[in-house]
Amino acid sequence: MRREDLDKIDEKILNLLKGNARMSYQDLGDAIAFSRAAAKKRVQKLEREGIIRGYNTCIYREDETTMFIDIITMPDKYDDVLQYVSTRTAYIRQIFTTTQDNHIHIIAVPIQASNLRYLARMIMKTCGNDI
């Protein structure tokens, strides 16, 4: 399933979960005028289809250096690049796909600032022709 294939209910679910990924199925169902069970089935379908790829916790620390990486891929290389950056978990904290075609946003938080240069070099070395 591609993002453009989603109906208005799926879009509403995604927007609600973006605001609170821990929202209960009951609260989600109430917000979309569905039962708890129907809301759960919709979320599970979005997970199976790869639209929802996971949930995370964002922890803020003042002493961290953060890097925001915006990648625009070649149309036929989106999944390959997304797969590659998804496996580079040493410094990557969050990966976001967007409603824009072929866009990937990454938040990386290294132990040292020099690790950011290394991460950027590795992404360019491995995916340079695809982005």
Disulfide bonds with the S-S distance in Angstrom:
none
